[in-house]
Amino acid sequence: MSPPSSDQDRDGAMGSLSANNAASPAPHIPVLLTEVVAALAPKDGEVFVDGTFGAGGYSRALLDSCDCTVYGIDRDPSAIAAGESLAARYGARLTLLAGRFGDMEQLLAAVGVTAVDGVALDIGVSSMQIDQAARGFSFRGDGPLDMRMDSSAGETAADLVNGSEEDDLANLIFDYGEERLSRAVARAIVAARKESPIETTGRLADIVRDAVRRKQGRKNETIDPATRTFQALRIAVNDELGELDRGLAAAERLLRPDGRLAVVSFHSLEDRRVKTFLATRSGSSARPSRHFPSLLPRESARGAVPSFKSVTRKPVTASDAEAARNSRARSARLRAAVRTDAPVWQEEGARA
């Protein structure tokens, strides 16, 4: 496991100390919007999937750029409900589908779509979810310890915090939050829940802060010490990394030859997965040693013909101007690729 990254979850959008005292939510601003639209290169008559619809920023930009059709997918019912006015504005050109982007193939098949020209994914929690204390994603304001993106079924963060064994909790916080002090945090959580169940974001944040600061002996952090633990719980509750894997594989199956994929991620766990997927599928996976021969240009290490051609050797990041306008853009990374006419890889080829 690599050390904790400094680009925690939209540059600490849910965890900066200054944000913790914010009086009002930040407006939702689509991240790397110009760059995403450029990577998707929309044309008249084409069909696109906005797999993380949110407030509809990418969908709106695509629809305004040309006479195309967009299918917006979101697992959060509130995002679908809020998008109805946008759908009414664009009529048949915009269709909203409730569900997970990892299931985009089935969701689109249900409305008669079996192939598309572009897929956009903006991974992780949305700013609207962060800004609603009742959703439990952030400690900007105290709220119930929930963190479910669909708010309807499955384990909550409170279930994990109060029901997990100490070792399991420590491993979760280390693996998904890249928190070096995960064992100290887990130990503090278990001690606190013996007194009473941990049910609010505020209480959990205080427990984690105290544990980290006692161990580090520092009190002037730029990023709130609870940020990594909150990130870890949110990823686990929503199976975000598994969802990303399924979404990438589904995009490969849906995209026509020359179809475009654009993925925006906000922390290293997500970005590494996207990077590995595209490197593997494009036949450019890093060699395990400098002594190993280069991969053949038309074949991967597994002998499969590349199904993607990467168009971003390095991730695209926000300009200084965008980062100044929108703090949530500071940790964003865009990776993009173009689908070849090669067959879809078998599942066992999904990982390098």
N, C-alpha and C positions, 0 to 999 in steps of 0.2 A: 504494500500500500504506500502510495506517495504521501508526503507530508501535507498538512493542511494547506489549501490554496488560499491566496489572498483575495480571490475574486468571489467571495461567498455570496451566492444567491442574489443576483441582480445588484451586485456591489453593496450588499448589506441592506437592501431595500426594506427588509423586515427586521434588520438588526443593528443599524447604526445608532449610536447613542443619541445623536441629534434627532433622528427620526422618532426615537422613543418618546420624545416630548412634543411631537408635532401636534398642532391644534386641529389641523384639517387634512384630509387625504390629498395626496398629489393627484393631479389629473392623469388620466390614462393617455400615454403617448406611445404609438407603435415604435418599436425599436428597430433601427436599421431599415426603415421603411423603403427608402430609395434604393438601397442595395439589394433588398429582397426582391423588389419588383424588377430590377435590372437582371437579377439572376434568373428569374422566371420568364423574362422576355415575352410577355403576353401578346397574342395576336388575335385578330378578329376570328370568331368561330371556334376558338379553343376552349377547353374545359379544365378548370382548376379545382383543387381541393385546398381549402384553408382548414387544416386539421386541428387548429387551436384557435377557434373563432374569437373568443374573448369579447372585446368591444367592437370587433369587426374592422379594425384598422387595415389589415392586409387585404381583406375582401373588398373593402371600399376602394382602395387604391387600384386593385386589379380591374375592378368593374369600370372605374373611371378612365382607365388607360386605353381601353379598346372595347369592342363589342364581343366580350367573352362571357362565359358562364362560370359561376363559382358555387361550389357546395361547401358550406361552412359547418364544421363539426365541433361540438363542445359537449363535454360530459357534465358541465355545470348547468342545471336547469335555469338558473337565473340569467346566465349569459344568453341562452336560447330565447328566453322571454324578452330580454332587453333588445335582442336583435330583430324582433318582429317588425319594428318600424322601418328598419333598414331593408328588410326583405320586401316590405310593401313598396318601398321606394323603387327598388330595382325589378320588381315583378318576377317573371319566370327566370331571370338571369341569376337570381340568388335564391338558393334553397338551403334551409337550415336543418341539420340532422342532429338529434340528441344522441350522444353516445361517445365512446372513446375512440381516439384517432387510431389506436391499434386495431380497431375493428372496422376501419374505413372500407375495406373491401366488401364486407357483408352489408354495411350501411348503404353503400352506393349501389350494390347489386339489387337491394330492395327497391330502389327507385329507377332501376333499369340502366345503370351506368356500370360498364365493365372496363373502361380504359379512360385515362385522362392525360392531359398534356403538361400538367405541373402540380406539384404538391409543396405547400408551405407548412412548416412546423415551427412553433415558438414554444420551446420546452419550459416546463416548470409552472409555478404558481403565477397567476395574473395579478396585476396591480390592483384590480377591483377586489379580488379575494383578500389580498393583504390589507386593504384599506377598511375591510369590514370586521370589526372586532369580534362580532358574533360568530364568525367563521373559525376563529381560533388559530389562524395561520401566523399571526404576529403578536408581539408584545408591545406594539405601539399603543394599544389600549387593552385593558384587561377584558377577557372574554372566556367563554367555555373552551376547554382544551379539546377541540374537535379535529380540524385540519382535513376533513374529507372534502374532496373537490365536488363530489356529487351530493353531499349532505343528506344521503338517504339510507345507505346500507354499508355494512362492513365495520371493521374495527375503527375506533377513534384513537387519537393520540392519547387520550386519557386511559383508554383500555390498555394500550401498550405500556404506558408509564406505570400504571398501577398493577398490571398483571404479569409483566415479564420478569423472569429470573434476572438477578443482578448481572451475571456473565452475559446473558443474551442481550440485555440492555446496553451493556458496555460495548459489545461487539457491533451492535446496530449503530451506536453513536460514532464509533470509530470508522466503520465501513462507509456509512452514508453521510456522515458529517465531517469526516477527516479530522476528528477532534483528538489530539494527542492525549488529553487528560480524560478520556472517556471512562476510565475505571474510577477515577475520583468523582466524576459526575454521576455515574451510575450508583456508586456507594452512597452519595448524598441524597439521591432520589429515593433509594430504598429506605434510608433512615427516616426521611421526611414522611414518606407514605405510611410508616408505622404509626405515626401520630394521627394522621387523618389522610384520606384519599386526596391526591393532587388532581384538582378538577378545573383549574383556571390557568390561563397563559401567564398571568402576572405572578402567581405563586411559583410555577415551574421556573420562570425566568429568574426569579430571586434565588431559588435553590441552586440553579446552575451557576449564576454569577458568583455567589458566595464560594462555591466549590472551586471554581476556576481561579478566582482571585486569591484564595487562601494558598493554593498550590503555586501560583505564579508570583504572588507578592506584588502585583501591579494593579493600579486603580485608574489609570488614564488611557484605557484602550480607545482606539478609533472605532473598531467594530465591537459591538456588544458581545461579551463572553457567551451569551446564550444563543448566539446566531447559529453556530454549527449544530448544536443539539436540536434546535427547532427545525433546521434543514433536514437532519437525519430522520426525525419523526415524520415529517411531512412526506419525504420520499418513501418511507416504509408504508405509511398509511395508504398511499395512493399507488403503490407499486410503480413509481414513475420510471425507473430504469427498465423494468420489464416492459412497460408500455412503450417506451422509446424503441426498444428492440423490435417489438411487434409492429410498430408504426413504420420503421425503416424497411422491414421486410415486406410489409403491405404495399408501400410506395413502389418498391421494385416490381411487384407483380402487376400493379395498376398502370404504371407509366408506359406510354407508347414509346417506340424508338424516337430519339431526340427529345423526349419529355424531360422536364427539368425538376430537380429537387433542391429546395432551399431550407436549411435547418438552422435556427438560431438557438443557441444554448447559453446558459448563464453561469455555469460553474464547471470545474474540471471533470467531475464524474460524468456529466452529460457529454461534454465535448470529446472526451477520450472515446466514448462509445461511438459517437458519430464519426470521428476521425478513423477509428479502427474499421468500422463498417465500410466507409468509402474507400479506404486504402485497400482493404481486402477485395472488395467488389471491383475495383479498378485495376487489380493486379499489381499494385505498387506497394504492398505491405513491406515494412522495413525488414531488411535482412537481419537474422539473429546475430550475425557477426560479420565484420568486414572481410573475413576470409571466405564467406559463402559467396557463390556465384550470383550475379544479378538475375532477377526473374525475367523470363522471356517477355517481350513487349506485348504479346497477344495472349499470354496464359498466366494464370496465377500459380502459386505454389501447389494448389490442389488440382491443377490441370483444367480448371474451368475458364471459359472465355469471359473476359471482363464484362459485366453487365452495366457498369457505369464508367464514365470518364469524368474524373474530378476536374473542376474548373477553379478551385481555390486551393492551391498548394499550401497556403497558410490561411488561417481563419481571417475573415474580414472583421475589423473592429470599428467602433464608432469614432467619428472624427472628434477633434477637440471641441468643435462648436456644438455637436450633438450631445456630447458628454456634459458640457456646461449647461445645456438646456434641460437635459433629462438625466438625472443621476443614475437611473436604472439602466441606462445604456452603457455605463462605464465597463461593466463586466461582460457585455454581450459579445458573442462570437458567431459569425455566419460562415457555414460551410455549404458549398453548392456543388452539384454534379449533374451531368447529362446522361440520360439512359441510352445505352447502345441497343443494337438489335439482337444481342445475345440472349439465350434462354435464361429464365430465372434460375438462380442458384438453388441447389437443394439445401434444406435446413442445416445439415451438418457442415455446410460451408459458410455459415453465417458468421463465424468467429475466426479471427486470424490464429 
